Amino acid sequence: MMAVGLHHFLVLSALLFVLGLLAVITKKNAVTVLMGIELILNAANINFIAFSRYVDTDLDGQLFALFVIITAAAAAAVALAIVLNIYKQMRSVNLDEADTLAG
């Protein structure tokens, strides 16, 4: 059997980061962009936990990951409120159409 090592976690994290970055760059739907940002943050969390497990013996990685999760949840709540307000004003969540502050 093959043991799961640090390299495997780093490859998984890199794939999640690239997928999130592609979603942020290429999509015009605000909800899809928010999901891409969440993928990027989860890739960072995987790195924090993996390096904490395989390189360092302290709990610093887990604490940083917990902080990122809490911050991401708060940011997602605020961002979804903004997206709902944009939809209420413009009847669309297309980011190209939401380029002005006036409704």
C-alpha positions as CSV (number, residue, x, y, z in Angstrom):
1,M,0.0,0.0,0.0
2,M,1.0,3.5,-0.7
3,A,1.1,5.9,2.3
4,V,-0.4,9.4,1.9
5,G,2.3,12.0,2.4
6,L,2.8,15.7,2.2
7,H,3.2,15.6,-1.6
8,H,-0.3,14.3,-2.0
9,F,-1.8,17.1,0.0
10,L,0.2,19.7,-1.8
11,V,-1.0,18.3,-5.2
12,L,-4.6,18.3,-4.0
13,S,-4.2,21.9,-2.7
14,A,-2.7,23.1,-6.0
15,L,-5.6,21.5,-8.0
16,L,-8.2,23.1,-5.8
17,F,-6.4,26.5,-6.0
18,V,-6.2,26.3,-9.8
19,L,-9.9,25.3,-10.1
20,G,-10.9,28.2,-7.8
21,L,-8.7,30.7,-9.7
22,L,-10.2,29.6,-13.0
23,A,-13.7,30.0,-11.6
24,V,-12.9,33.5,-10.4
25,I,-11.2,34.6,-13.6
26,T,-13.5,33.1,-16.2
27,K,-17.0,33.2,-14.7
28,K,-19.4,36.1,-14.8
29,N,-21.9,34.8,-12.3
30,A,-21.4,36.2,-8.9
31,V,-22.3,33.0,-7.1
32,T,-19.8,31.0,-9.1
33,V,-17.1,33.6,-8.4
34,L,-17.9,33.3,-4.6
35,M,-17.6,29.5,-4.9
36,G,-14.2,29.9,-6.6
37,I,-13.0,32.1,-3.7
38,E,-14.1,29.4,-1.3
39,L,-12.1,26.8,-3.2
40,I,-9.0,29.0,-3.0
41,L,-9.5,29.4,0.8
42,N,-9.9,25.7,1.2
43,A,-6.7,25.1,-0.8
44,A,-4.9,27.3,1.7
45,N,-6.5,25.4,4.6
46,I,-5.3,22.1,3.2
47,N,-1.8,23.5,3.1
48,F,-2.0,24.8,6.6
49,I,-3.1,21.5,8.0
50,A,-0.7,19.4,5.9
51,F,2.4,21.5,6.9
52,S,1.2,21.4,10.5
53,R,1.0,17.6,10.4
54,Y,4.1,16.7,8.4
55,V,6.6,19.6,9.1
56,D,5.7,21.2,12.4
57,T,4.4,19.6,15.6
58,D,2.6,22.6,16.9
59,L,-1.0,23.4,16.4
60,D,-0.3,26.6,14.5
61,G,-1.6,25.3,11.2
62,Q,-4.9,24.1,12.7
63,L,-5.4,27.5,14.4
64,F,-4.7,29.4,11.1
65,A,-7.1,27.0,9.3
66,L,-9.8,27.6,11.9
67,F,-9.3,31.4,11.6
68,V,-9.6,31.1,7.8
69,I,-12.8,29.0,8.1
70,I,-14.4,31.6,10.4
71,T,-13.3,34.5,8.2
72,A,-14.6,32.8,5.1
73,A,-18.0,32.1,6.6
74,A,-18.4,35.7,7.6
75,A,-17.2,36.9,4.2
76,A,-19.6,34.5,2.4
77,A,-22.5,35.8,4.4
78,V,-21.7,39.4,3.6
79,A,-21.0,38.6,-0.1
80,L,-24.3,36.7,-0.4
81,A,-26.1,39.6,1.1
82,I,-24.5,41.9,-1.5
83,V,-25.4,39.5,-4.3
84,L,-29.0,39.4,-3.2
85,N,-29.1,43.2,-3.1
86,I,-27.7,43.3,-6.6
87,Y,-30.3,40.8,-7.8
88,K,-33.0,42.8,-6.1
89,Q,-31.9,46.0,-7.9
90,M,-30.9,44.7,-11.3
91,R,-32.7,41.3,-11.6
92,S,-29.4,39.6,-12.5
93,V,-26.3,38.3,-10.8
94,N,-24.1,38.8,-13.9
95,L,-21.0,40.8,-12.7
96,D,-20.7,42.6,-16.0
97,E,-24.1,44.2,-15.5
98,A,-23.4,45.2,-11.9
99,D,-20.7,47.7,-12.7
100,T,-22.5,50.8,-11.4
101,L,-23.8,51.8,-8.0
102,A,-27.1,53.3,-9.4
103,G,-29.9,50.8,-9.8
